[in-house]
Amino acid sequence: MIFKVYFQKNIKEVPVRENTKSLFIEGESVRDVRSKIADRGFNVEFVQEVKGAYLEYEKQNADYKVLEN
């Protein structure tokens, strides 16, 4: 499954919506995805499964790239 992760780059700062970044990662579950990125020091706001029409829409974006672990 593909998941979209919304995060802040610095875990020590208060989340500000304008600074939110996102990435795509393949995993079995939300817990699996969180464990894969735990060592990166991100302040994870939300992890969302992406499928169906939403996934097709995201694939059209030039920045779409699935993170390999």
PDB file of N, CA, C, O and CB in Angstrom:
ATOM      1  N   MET A   1       0.846  -1.179   0.000  1.00  0.00           N
ATOM      2  CA  MET A   1       0.000   0.000   0.000  1.00  0.00           C
ATOM      3  C   MET A   1       0.888   1.238   0.000  1.00  0.00           C
ATOM      4  O   MET A   1       2.001   1.222   0.526  1.00  0.00           O
ATOM      5  CB  MET A   1      -0.960   0.000   1.220  1.00  0.00           C
ATOM      6  N   ILE A   2       0.387   2.285  -0.586  1.00  0.00           N
ATOM      7  CA  ILE A   2       1.092   3.566  -0.621  1.00  0.00           C
ATOM      8  C   ILE A   2       0.455   4.496   0.416  1.00  0.00           C
ATOM      9  O   ILE A   2      -0.768   4.589   0.521  1.00  0.00           O
ATOM     10  CB  ILE A   2       1.045   4.204  -2.059  1.00  0.00           C
ATOM     11  N   PHE A   3       1.308   5.177   1.175  1.00  0.00           N
ATOM     12  CA  PHE A   3       0.846   6.116   2.189  1.00  0.00           C
ATOM     13  C   PHE A   3       1.458   7.486   1.931  1.00  0.00           C
ATOM     14  O   PHE A   3       2.596   7.597   1.474  1.00  0.00           O
ATOM     15  CB  PHE A   3       1.205   5.617   3.609  1.00  0.00           C
ATOM     16  N   LYS A   4       0.693   8.516   2.228  1.00  0.00           N
ATOM     17  CA  LYS A   4       1.184   9.888   2.148  1.00  0.00           C
ATOM     18  C   LYS A   4       1.408  10.362   3.573  1.00  0.00           C
ATOM     19  O   LYS A   4       0.513  10.285   4.414  1.00  0.00           O
ATOM     20  CB  LYS A   4       0.182  10.829   1.376  1.00  0.00           C
ATOM     21  N   VAL A   5       2.608  10.850   3.833  1.00  0.00           N
ATOM     22  CA  VAL A   5       2.998  11.294   5.164  1.00  0.00           C
ATOM     23  C   VAL A   5       3.140  12.811   5.151  1.00  0.00           C
ATOM     24  O   VAL A   5       3.905  13.366   4.363  1.00  0.00           O
ATOM     25  CB  VAL A   5       4.323  10.612   5.619  1.00  0.00           C
ATOM     26  N   TYR A   6       2.404  13.467   6.022  1.00  0.00           N
ATOM     27  CA  TYR A   6       2.517  14.915   6.204  1.00  0.00           C
ATOM     28  C   TYR A   6       3.406  15.143   7.421  1.00  0.00           C
ATOM     29  O   TYR A   6       3.172  14.564   8.482  1.00  0.00           O
ATOM     30  CB  TYR A   6       1.097  15.601   6.384  1.00  0.00           C
ATOM     31  N   PHE A   7       4.427  15.989   7.269  1.00  0.00           N
ATOM     32  CA  PHE A   7       5.388  16.152   8.357  1.00  0.00           C
ATOM     33  C   PHE A   7       6.024  17.537   8.361  1.00  0.00           C
ATOM     34  O   PHE A   7       5.957  18.282   7.384  1.00  0.00           O
ATOM     35  CB  PHE A   7       6.469  15.095   8.258  1.00  0.00           C
ATOM     36  N   GLN A   8       6.637  17.851   9.485  1.00  0.00           N
ATOM     37  CA  GLN A   8       7.484  19.029   9.635  1.00  0.00           C
ATOM     38  C   GLN A   8       8.918  18.512   9.702  1.00  0.00           C
ATOM     39  O   GLN A   8       9.164  17.456  10.284  1.00  0.00           O
ATOM     40  CB  GLN A   8       7.100  19.884  10.923  1.00  0.00           C
ATOM     41  N   LYS A   9       9.851  19.229   9.123  1.00  0.00           N
ATOM     42  CA  LYS A   9      11.238  18.753   9.088  1.00  0.00           C
ATOM     43  C   LYS A   9      11.916  18.771  10.446  1.00  0.00           C
ATOM     44  O   LYS A   9      12.803  17.954  10.696  1.00  0.00           O
ATOM     45  CB  LYS A   9      12.034  19.585   8.131  1.00  0.00           C
ATOM     46  N   ASN A  10      11.522  19.684  11.331  1.00  0.00           N
ATOM     47  CA  ASN A  10      12.181  19.799  12.630  1.00  0.00           C
ATOM     48  C   ASN A  10      11.235  19.371  13.743  1.00  0.00           C
ATOM     49  O   ASN A  10      10.198  19.998  13.964  1.00  0.00           O
ATOM     50  CB  ASN A  10      12.668  21.240  12.866  1.00  0.00           C
ATOM     51  N   ILE A  11      11.591  18.320  14.430  1.00  0.00           N
ATOM     52  CA  ILE A  11      10.738  17.779  15.488  1.00  0.00           C
ATOM     53  C   ILE A  11      10.675  18.698  16.711  1.00  0.00           C
ATOM     54  O   ILE A  11       9.769  18.571  17.534  1.00  0.00           O
ATOM     55  CB  ILE A  11      11.239  16.407  15.905  1.00  0.00           C
ATOM     56  N   LYS A  12      11.635  19.624  16.832  1.00  0.00           N
ATOM     57  CA  LYS A  12      11.699  20.488  18.009  1.00  0.00           C
ATOM     58  C   LYS A  12      10.872  21.759  17.872  1.00  0.00           C
ATOM     59  O   LYS A  12      10.737  22.504  18.842  1.00  0.00           O
ATOM     60  CB  LYS A  12      13.123  20.855  18.287  1.00  0.00           C
ATOM     61  N   GLU A  13      10.314  22.026  16.691  1.00  0.00           N
ATOM     62  CA  GLU A  13       9.523  23.229  16.474  1.00  0.00           C
ATOM     63  C   GLU A  13       8.030  22.915  16.478  1.00  0.00           C
ATOM     64  O   GLU A  13       7.613  21.797  16.174  1.00  0.00           O
ATOM     65  CB  GLU A  13       9.919  23.893  15.157  1.00  0.00           C
ATOM     66  N   VAL A  14       7.253  23.905  16.820  1.00  0.00           N
ATOM     67  CA  VAL A  14       5.798  23.777  16.786  1.00  0.00           C
ATOM     68  C   VAL A  14       5.359  23.688  15.330  1.00  0.00           C
ATOM     69  O   VAL A  14       5.823  24.474  14.503  1.00  0.00           O
ATOM     70  CB  VAL A  14       5.103  24.980  17.511  1.00  0.00           C
ATOM     71  N   PRO A  15       4.472  22.745  14.994  1.00  0.00           N
ATOM     72  CA  PRO A  15       4.021  22.620  13.601  1.00  0.00           C
ATOM     73  C   PRO A  15       3.316  23.882  13.096  1.00  0.00           C
ATOM     74  O   PRO A  15       2.444  24.436  13.767  1.00  0.00           O
ATOM     75  CB  PRO A  15       3.085  21.427  13.465  1.00  0.00           C
ATOM     76  N   VAL A  16       3.707  24.315  11.918  1.00  0.00           N
ATOM     77  CA  VAL A  16       3.097  25.446  11.235  1.00  0.00           C
ATOM     78  C   VAL A  16       2.630  24.932   9.882  1.00  0.00           C
ATOM     79  O   VAL A  16       3.427  24.380   9.123  1.00  0.00           O
ATOM     80  CB  VAL A  16       4.099  26.662  11.088  1.00  0.00           C
ATOM     81  N   ARG A  17       1.367  25.103   9.574  1.00  0.00           N
ATOM     82  CA  ARG A  17       0.770  24.532   8.378  1.00  0.00           C
ATOM     83  C   ARG A  17       1.535  24.905   7.108  1.00  0.00           C
ATOM     84  O   ARG A  17       1.661  24.081   6.202  1.00  0.00           O
ATOM     85  CB  ARG A  17      -0.665  24.980   8.260  1.00  0.00           C
ATOM     86  N   GLU A  18       2.037  26.111   7.033  1.00  0.00           N
ATOM     87  CA  GLU A  18       2.762  26.566   5.837  1.00  0.00           C
ATOM     88  C   GLU A  18       4.085  25.824   5.643  1.00  0.00           C
ATOM     89  O   GLU A  18       4.626  25.810   4.538  1.00  0.00           O
ATOM     90  CB  GLU A  18       3.026  28.066   5.926  1.00  0.00           C
ATOM     91  N   ASN A  19       4.604  25.217   6.688  1.00  0.00           N
ATOM     92  CA  ASN A  19       5.875  24.497   6.597  1.00  0.00           C
ATOM     93  C   ASN A  19       5.692  22.990   6.440  1.00  0.00           C
ATOM     94  O   ASN A  19       6.674  22.247   6.440  1.00  0.00           O
ATOM     95  CB  ASN A  19       6.709  24.777   7.822  1.00  0.00           C
ATOM     96  N   THR A  20       4.472  22.540   6.310  1.00  0.00           N
ATOM     97  CA  THR A  20       4.208  21.112   6.186  1.00  0.00           C
ATOM     98  C   THR A  20       4.689  20.583   4.843  1.00  0.00           C
ATOM     99  O   THR A  20       4.385  21.151   3.793  1.00  0.00           O
ATOM    100  CB  THR A  20       2.718  20.827   6.359  1.00  0.00           C
ATOM    101  N   LYS A  21       5.434  19.506   4.887  1.00  0.00           N
ATOM    102  CA  LYS A  21       5.927  18.810   3.705  1.00  0.00           C
ATOM    103  C   LYS A  21       5.202  17.472   3.614  1.00  0.00           C
ATOM    104  O   LYS A  21       4.532  17.060   4.561  1.00  0.00           O
ATOM    105  CB  LYS A  21       7.484  18.613   3.760  1.00  0.00           C
ATOM    106  N   SER A  22       5.335  16.801   2.486  1.00  0.00           N
ATOM    107  CA  SER A  22       4.737  15.477   2.363  1.00  0.00           C
ATOM    108  C   SER A  22       5.653  14.574   1.559  1.00  0.00           C
ATOM    109  O   SER A  22       6.456  15.031   0.746  1.00  0.00           O
ATOM    110  CB  SER A  22       3.347  15.558   1.706  1.00  0.00           C
ATOM    111  N   LEU A  23       5.513  13.289   1.806  1.00  0.00           N
ATOM    112  CA  LEU A  23       6.243  12.289   1.043  1.00  0.00           C
ATOM    113  C   LEU A  23       5.378  11.046   0.925  1.00  0.00           C
ATOM    114  O   LEU A  23       4.432  10.855   1.688  1.00  0.00           O
ATOM    115  CB  LEU A  23       7.609  11.957   1.706  1.00  0.00           C
ATOM    116  N   PHE A  24       5.713  10.217  -0.033  1.00  0.00           N
ATOM    117  CA  PHE A  24       4.986   8.971  -0.257  1.00  0.00           C
ATOM    118  C   PHE A  24       5.907   7.817   0.099  1.00  0.00           C
ATOM    119  O   PHE A  24       7.094   7.831  -0.225  1.00  0.00           O
ATOM    120  CB  PHE A  24       4.485   8.858  -1.735  1.00  0.00           C
ATOM    121  N   ILE A  25       5.351   6.823   0.766  1.00  0.00           N
ATOM    122  CA  ILE A  25       6.141   5.672   1.174  1.00  0.00           C
ATOM    123  C   ILE A  25       5.270   4.426   1.096  1.00  0.00           C
ATOM    124  O   ILE A  25       4.069   4.471   1.360  1.00  0.00           O
ATOM    125  CB  ILE A  25       6.712   5.864   2.605  1.00  0.00           C
ATOM    126  N   GLU A  26       5.892   3.324   0.733  1.00  0.00           N
ATOM    127  CA  GLU A  26       5.171   2.062   0.655  1.00  0.00           C
ATOM    128  C   GLU A  26       5.323   1.333   1.981  1.00  0.00           C
ATOM    129  O   GLU A  26       6.410   1.280   2.556  1.00  0.00           O
ATOM    130  CB  GLU A  26       5.686   1.189  -0.525  1.00  0.00           C
ATOM    131  N   GLY A  27       4.216   0.771   2.456  1.00  0.00           N
ATOM    132  CA  GLY A  27       4.245   0.034   3.708  1.00  0.00           C
ATOM    133  C   GLY A  27       3.021  -0.835   3.877  1.00  0.00           C
ATOM    134  O   GLY A  27       2.075  -0.763   3.092  1.00  0.00           O
ATOM    135  N   GLU A  28       3.048  -1.657   4.908  1.00  0.00           N
ATOM    136  CA  GLU A  28       1.946  -2.569   5.206  1.00  0.00           C
ATOM    137  C   GLU A  28       0.836  -1.898   6.010  1.00  0.00           C
ATOM    138  O   GLU A  28      -0.337  -2.244   5.871  1.00  0.00           O
ATOM    139  CB  GLU A  28       2.463  -3.772   5.961  1.00  0.00           C
ATOM    140  N   SER A  29       1.216  -0.931   6.856  1.00  0.00           N
ATOM    141  CA  SER A  29       0.265  -0.262   7.733  1.00  0.00           C
ATOM    142  C   SER A  29       0.828   1.087   8.140  1.00  0.00           C
ATOM    143  O   SER A  29       1.976   1.412   7.834  1.00  0.00           O
ATOM    144  CB  SER A  29      -0.049  -1.125   8.979  1.00  0.00           C
ATOM    145  N   VAL A  30       0.008   1.873   8.834  1.00  0.00           N
ATOM    146  CA  VAL A  30       0.466   3.171   9.340  1.00  0.00           C
ATOM    147  C   VAL A  30       1.628   2.961  10.304  1.00  0.00           C
ATOM    148  O   VAL A  30       2.607   3.706  10.267  1.00  0.00           O
ATOM    149  CB  VAL A  30      -0.693   3.937  10.041  1.00  0.00           C
ATOM    150  N   ARG A  31       1.529   1.969  11.150  1.00  0.00           N
ATOM    151  CA  ARG A  31       2.596   1.674  12.109  1.00  0.00           C
ATOM    152  C   ARG A  31       3.902   1.326  11.384  1.00  0.00           C
ATOM    153  O   ARG A  31       4.974   1.779  11.784  1.00  0.00           O
ATOM    154  CB  ARG A  31       2.177   0.514  13.037  1.00  0.00           C
ATOM    155  N   ASP A  32       3.813   0.534  10.335  1.00  0.00           N
ATOM    156  CA  ASP A  32       4.983   0.166   9.540  1.00  0.00           C
ATOM    157  C   ASP A  32       5.627   1.400   8.922  1.00  0.00           C
ATOM    158  O   ASP A  32       6.850   1.542   8.947  1.00  0.00           O
ATOM    159  CB  ASP A  32       4.596  -0.833   8.444  1.00  0.00           C
ATOM    160  N   VAL A  33       4.823   2.283   8.373  1.00  0.00           N
ATOM    161  CA  VAL A  33       5.333   3.513   7.759  1.00  0.00           C
ATOM    162  C   VAL A  33       6.012   4.384   8.810  1.00  0.00           C
ATOM    163  O   VAL A  33       7.106   4.899   8.580  1.00  0.00           O
ATOM    164  CB  VAL A  33       4.191   4.297   7.070  1.00  0.00           C
ATOM    165  N   ARG A  34       5.369   4.549   9.956  1.00  0.00           N
ATOM    166  CA  ARG A  34       5.975   5.364  11.023  1.00  0.00           C
ATOM    167  C   ARG A  34       7.311   4.781  11.476  1.00  0.00           C
ATOM    168  O   ARG A  34       8.242   5.534  11.759  1.00  0.00           O
ATOM    169  CB  ARG A  34       5.019   5.471  12.224  1.00  0.00           C
ATOM    170  N   SER A  35       7.421   3.463  11.549  1.00  0.00           N
ATOM    171  CA  SER A  35       8.682   2.853  11.967  1.00  0.00           C
ATOM    172  C   SER A  35       9.765   3.044  10.906  1.00  0.00           C
ATOM    173  O   SER A  35      10.941   3.175  11.245  1.00  0.00           O
ATOM    174  CB  SER A  35       8.481   1.360  12.252  1.00  0.00           C
ATOM    175  N   LYS A  36       9.387   3.063   9.634  1.00  0.00           N
ATOM    176  CA  LYS A  36      10.360   3.256   8.553  1.00  0.00           C
ATOM    177  C   LYS A  36      10.965   4.651   8.547  1.00  0.00           C
ATOM    178  O   LYS A  36      12.111   4.824   8.133  1.00  0.00           O
ATOM    179  CB  LYS A  36       9.706   2.990   7.219  1.00  0.00           C
ATOM    180  N   ILE A  37      10.215   5.647   9.000  1.00  0.00           N
ATOM    181  CA  ILE A  37      10.730   7.028   8.967  1.00  0.00           C
ATOM    182  C   ILE A  37      11.103   7.546  10.357  1.00  0.00           C
ATOM    183  O   ILE A  37      11.431   8.723  10.506  1.00  0.00           O
ATOM    184  CB  ILE A  37       9.693   7.957   8.340  1.00  0.00           C
ATOM    185  N   ALA A  38      11.058   6.698  11.357  1.00  0.00           N
ATOM    186  CA  ALA A  38      11.330   7.124  12.739  1.00  0.00           C
ATOM    187  C   ALA A  38      12.731   7.699  12.913  1.00  0.00           C
ATOM    188  O   ALA A  38      12.919   8.606  13.724  1.00  0.00           O
ATOM    189  CB  ALA A  38      11.147   5.953  13.688  1.00  0.00           C
ATOM    190  N   ASP A  39      13.709   7.202  12.182  1.00  0.00           N
ATOM    191  CA  ASP A  39      15.091   7.651  12.343  1.00  0.00           C
ATOM    192  C   ASP A  39      15.401   8.963  11.625  1.00  0.00           C
ATOM    193  O   ASP A  39      16.525   9.456  11.719  1.00  0.00           O
ATOM    194  CB  ASP A  39      16.020   6.589  11.847  1.00  0.00           C
ATOM    195  N   ARG A  40      14.456   9.526  10.927  1.00  0.00           N
ATOM    196  CA  ARG A  40      14.687  10.750  10.146  1.00  0.00           C
ATOM    197  C   ARG A  40      14.480  12.038  10.940  1.00  0.00           C
ATOM    198  O   ARG A  40      14.833  13.111  10.451  1.00  0.00           O
ATOM    199  CB  ARG A  40      13.778  10.761   8.952  1.00  0.00           C
ATOM    200  N   GLY A  41      13.931  11.969  12.127  1.00  0.00           N
ATOM    201  CA  GLY A  41      13.743  13.161  12.953  1.00  0.00           C
ATOM    202  C   GLY A  41      12.619  14.066  12.498  1.00  0.00           C
ATOM    203  O   GLY A  41      12.636  15.264  12.780  1.00  0.00           O
ATOM    204  N   PHE A  42      11.634  13.512  11.792  1.00  0.00           N
ATOM    205  CA  PHE A  42      10.491  14.296  11.346  1.00  0.00           C
ATOM    206  C   PHE A  42       9.454  14.396  12.453  1.00  0.00           C
ATOM    207  O   PHE A  42       9.322  13.493  13.279  1.00  0.00           O
ATOM    208  CB  PHE A  42       9.869  13.679  10.087  1.00  0.00           C
ATOM    209  N   ASN A  43       8.727  15.494  12.461  1.00  0.00           N
ATOM    210  CA  ASN A  43       7.560  15.650  13.320  1.00  0.00           C
ATOM    211  C   ASN A  43       6.356  15.261  12.458  1.00  0.00           C
ATOM    212  O   ASN A  43       5.823  16.095  11.726  1.00  0.00           O
ATOM    213  CB  ASN A  43       7.431  17.137  13.900  1.00  0.00           C
ATOM    214  N   VAL A  44       5.933  14.010  12.542  1.00  0.00           N
ATOM    215  CA  VAL A  44       4.872  13.484  11.680  1.00  0.00           C
ATOM    216  C   VAL A  44       3.520  13.998  12.168  1.00  0.00           C
ATOM    217  O   VAL A  44       3.150  13.799  13.325  1.00  0.00           O
ATOM    218  CB  VAL A  44       4.892  11.927  11.658  1.00  0.00           C
ATOM    219  N   GLU A  45       2.790  14.659  11.274  1.00  0.00           N
ATOM    220  CA  GLU A  45       1.469  15.178  11.597  1.00  0.00           C
ATOM    221  C   GLU A  45       0.380  14.150  11.309  1.00  0.00           C
ATOM    222  O   GLU A  45      -0.540  13.965  12.106  1.00  0.00           O
ATOM    223  CB  GLU A  45       1.202  16.455  10.816  1.00  0.00           C
ATOM    224  N   PHE A  46       0.495  13.473  10.143  1.00  0.00           N
ATOM    225  CA  PHE A  46      -0.588  12.603   9.714  1.00  0.00           C
ATOM    226  C   PHE A  46      -0.064  11.615   8.676  1.00  0.00           C
ATOM    227  O   PHE A  46       0.764  11.968   7.837  1.00  0.00           O
ATOM    228  CB  PHE A  46      -1.765  13.429   9.142  1.00  0.00           C
ATOM    229  N   VAL A  47      -0.549  10.384   8.739  1.00  0.00           N
ATOM    230  CA  VAL A  47      -0.221   9.364   7.750  1.00  0.00           C
ATOM    231  C   VAL A  47      -1.539   8.885   7.162  1.00  0.00           C
ATOM    232  O   VAL A  47      -2.447   8.485   7.891  1.00  0.00           O
ATOM    233  CB  VAL A  47       0.606   8.172   8.381  1.00  0.00           C
ATOM    234  N   GLN A  48      -1.636   8.928   5.832  1.00  0.00           N
ATOM    235  CA  GLN A  48      -2.896   8.612   5.155  1.00  0.00           C
ATOM    236  C   GLN A  48      -2.649   7.615   4.027  1.00  0.00           C
ATOM    237  O   GLN A  48      -1.738   7.800   3.220  1.00  0.00           O
ATOM    238  CB  GLN A  48      -3.560   9.895   4.602  1.00  0.00           C
ATOM    239  N   GLU A  49      -3.457   6.559   3.972  1.00  0.00           N
ATOM    240  CA  GLU A  49      -3.364   5.622   2.861  1.00  0.00           C
ATOM    241  C   GLU A  49      -3.895   6.298   1.604  1.00  0.00           C
ATOM    242  O   GLU A  49      -4.918   6.981   1.640  1.00  0.00           O
ATOM    243  CB  GLU A  49      -4.149   4.312   3.163  1.00  0.00           C
ATOM    244  N   VAL A  50      -3.188   6.102   0.490  1.00  0.00           N
ATOM    245  CA  VAL A  50      -3.573   6.699  -0.783  1.00  0.00           C
ATOM    246  C   VAL A  50      -3.904   5.559  -1.738  1.00  0.00           C
ATOM    247  O   VAL A  50      -3.075   4.682  -1.982  1.00  0.00           O
ATOM    248  CB  VAL A  50      -2.434   7.623  -1.360  1.00  0.00           C
ATOM    249  N   LYS A  51      -5.137   5.578  -2.282  1.00  0.00           N
ATOM    250  CA  LYS A  51      -5.542   4.532  -3.215  1.00  0.00           C
ATOM    251  C   LYS A  51      -6.609   5.058  -4.156  1.00  0.00           C
ATOM    252  O   LYS A  51      -7.169   6.135  -3.947  1.00  0.00           O
ATOM    253  CB  LYS A  51      -6.055   3.296  -2.462  1.00  0.00           C
ATOM    254  N   GLY A  52      -6.880   4.288  -5.186  1.00  0.00           N
ATOM    255  CA  GLY A  52      -7.946   4.624  -6.126  1.00  0.00           C
ATOM    256  C   GLY A  52      -7.688   5.901  -6.901  1.00  0.00           C
ATOM    257  O   GLY A  52      -6.573   6.156  -7.354  1.00  0.00           O
ATOM    258  N   ALA A  53      -8.736   6.699  -7.047  1.00  0.00           N
ATOM    259  CA  ALA A  53      -8.656   7.940  -7.822  1.00  0.00           C
ATOM    260  C   ALA A  53      -7.681   8.935  -7.200  1.00  0.00           C
ATOM    261  O   ALA A  53      -7.021   9.691  -7.914  1.00  0.00           O
ATOM    262  CB  ALA A  53     -10.037   8.576  -7.939  1.00  0.00           C
ATOM    263  N   TYR A  54      -7.591   8.935  -5.869  1.00  0.00           N
ATOM    264  CA  TYR A  54      -6.671   9.847  -5.193  1.00  0.00           C
ATOM    265  C   TYR A  54      -5.226   9.505  -5.551  1.00  0.00           C
ATOM    266  O   TYR A  54      -4.420  10.406  -5.784  1.00  0.00           O
ATOM    267  CB  TYR A  54      -6.873   9.788  -3.664  1.00  0.00           C
ATOM    268  N   LEU A  55      -4.889   8.216  -5.599  1.00  0.00           N
ATOM    269  CA  LEU A  55      -3.542   7.797  -5.982  1.00  0.00           C
ATOM    270  C   LEU A  55      -3.256   8.176  -7.434  1.00  0.00           C
ATOM    271  O   LEU A  55      -2.164   8.655  -7.743  1.00  0.00           O
ATOM    272  CB  LEU A  55      -3.372   6.279  -5.783  1.00  0.00           C
ATOM    273  N   GLU A  56      -4.210   7.970  -8.312  1.00  0.00           N
ATOM    274  CA  GLU A  56      -4.023   8.341  -9.719  1.00  0.00           C
ATOM    275  C   GLU A  56      -3.795   9.845  -9.865  1.00  0.00           C
ATOM    276  O   GLU A  56      -2.970  10.275 -10.671  1.00  0.00           O
ATOM    277  CB  GLU A  56      -5.242   7.911 -10.554  1.00  0.00           C
ATOM    278  N   TYR A  57      -4.517  10.631  -9.094  1.00  0.00           N
ATOM    279  CA  TYR A  57      -4.333  12.080  -9.109  1.00  0.00           C
ATOM    280  C   TYR A  57      -2.930  12.452  -8.643  1.00  0.00           C
ATOM    281  O   TYR A  57      -2.264  13.275  -9.270  1.00  0.00           O
ATOM    282  CB  TYR A  57      -5.385  12.766  -8.225  1.00  0.00           C
ATOM    283  N   GLU A  58      -2.479  11.848  -7.545  1.00  0.00           N
ATOM    284  CA  GLU A  58      -1.149  12.158  -7.012  1.00  0.00           C
ATOM    285  C   GLU A  58      -0.051  11.750  -7.986  1.00  0.00           C
ATOM    286  O   GLU A  58       0.971  12.430  -8.069  1.00  0.00           O
ATOM    287  CB  GLU A  58      -0.938  11.458  -5.669  1.00  0.00           C
ATOM    288  N   LYS A  59      -0.234  10.668  -8.717  1.00  0.00           N
ATOM    289  CA  LYS A  59       0.771  10.208  -9.674  1.00  0.00           C
ATOM    290  C   LYS A  59       0.980  11.206 -10.804  1.00  0.00           C
ATOM    291  O   LYS A  59       2.038  11.203 -11.434  1.00  0.00           O
ATOM    292  CB  LYS A  59       0.370   8.862 -10.247  1.00  0.00           C
ATOM    293  N   GLN A  60       0.003  12.054 -11.074  1.00  0.00           N
ATOM    294  CA  GLN A  60       0.121  13.064 -12.132  1.00  0.00           C
ATOM    295  C   GLN A  60       1.018  14.225 -11.718  1.00  0.00           C
ATOM    296  O   GLN A  60       1.494  14.973 -12.572  1.00  0.00           O
ATOM    297  CB  GLN A  60      -1.256  13.593 -12.509  1.00  0.00           C
ATOM    298  N   ASN A  61       1.253  14.379 -10.430  1.00  0.00           N
ATOM    299  CA  ASN A  61       2.084  15.452  -9.910  1.00  0.00           C
ATOM    300  C   ASN A  61       3.550  15.161 -10.241  1.00  0.00           C
ATOM    301  O   ASN A  61       4.015  14.032 -10.087  1.00  0.00           O
ATOM    302  CB  ASN A  61       1.881  15.614  -8.378  1.00  0.00           C
ATOM    303  N   ALA A  62       4.260  16.168 -10.687  1.00  0.00           N
ATOM    304  CA  ALA A  62       5.679  16.000 -11.046  1.00  0.00           C
ATOM    305  C   ALA A  62       6.524  15.612  -9.843  1.00  0.00           C
ATOM    306  O   ALA A  62       7.575  14.992 -10.010  1.00  0.00           O
ATOM    307  CB  ALA A  62       6.227  17.286 -11.662  1.00  0.00           C
ATOM    308  N   ASP A  63       6.093  15.960  -8.633  1.00  0.00           N
ATOM    309  CA  ASP A  63       6.860  15.660  -7.420  1.00  0.00           C
ATOM    310  C   ASP A  63       6.555  14.286  -6.839  1.00  0.00           C
ATOM    311  O   ASP A  63       7.115  13.919  -5.806  1.00  0.00           O
ATOM    312  CB  ASP A  63       6.592  16.707  -6.378  1.00  0.00           C
ATOM    313  N   TYR A  64       5.675  13.519  -7.482  1.00  0.00           N
ATOM    314  CA  TYR A  64       5.310  12.200  -6.971  1.00  0.00           C
ATOM    315  C   TYR A  64       6.493  11.249  -7.081  1.00  0.00           C
ATOM    316  O   TYR A  64       6.998  10.989  -8.173  1.00  0.00           O
ATOM    317  CB  TYR A  64       4.096  11.637  -7.732  1.00  0.00           C
ATOM    318  N   LYS A  65       6.925  10.738  -5.941  1.00  0.00           N
ATOM    319  CA  LYS A  65       7.998   9.775  -5.890  1.00  0.00           C
ATOM    320  C   LYS A  65       7.815   8.966  -4.623  1.00  0.00           C
ATOM    321  O   LYS A  65       7.668   9.532  -3.540  1.00  0.00           O
ATOM    322  CB  LYS A  65       9.393  10.464  -5.938  1.00  0.00           C
ATOM    323  N   VAL A  66       7.823   7.649  -4.744  1.00  0.00           N
ATOM    324  CA  VAL A  66       7.655   6.783  -3.585  1.00  0.00           C
ATOM    325  C   VAL A  66       9.024   6.562  -2.958  1.00  0.00           C
ATOM    326  O   VAL A  66       9.962   6.132  -3.628  1.00  0.00           O
ATOM    327  CB  VAL A  66       6.987   5.423  -3.979  1.00  0.00           C
ATOM    328  N   LEU A  67       9.130   6.860  -1.668  1.00  0.00           N
ATOM    329  CA  LEU A  67      10.365   6.716  -0.919  1.00  0.00           C
ATOM    330  C   LEU A  67      10.709   5.239  -0.772  1.00  0.00           C
ATOM    331  O   LEU A  67       9.861   4.431  -0.395  1.00  0.00           O
ATOM    332  CB  LEU A  67      10.248   7.389   0.461  1.00  0.00           C
ATOM    333  N   GLU A  68      11.937   4.898  -1.068  1.00  0.00           N
ATOM    334  CA  GLU A  68      12.421   3.522  -0.914  1.00  0.00           C
ATOM    335  C   GLU A  68      13.183   3.422   0.394  1.00  0.00           C
ATOM    336  O   GLU A  68      14.028   4.266   0.692  1.00  0.00           O
ATOM    337  CB  GLU A  68      13.323   3.095  -2.115  1.00  0.00           C
ATOM    338  N   ASN A  69      12.890   2.405   1.165  1.00  0.00           N
ATOM    339  CA  ASN A  69      13.624   2.167   2.427  1.00  0.00           C
ATOM    340  C   ASN A  69      14.436   0.936   2.324  1.00  0.00           C
ATOM    341  O   ASN A  69      15.122   0.567   3.277  1.00  0.00           O
ATOM    342  CB  ASN A  69      12.682   2.057   3.615  1.00  0.00           C
TER     343      ASN A  69
END
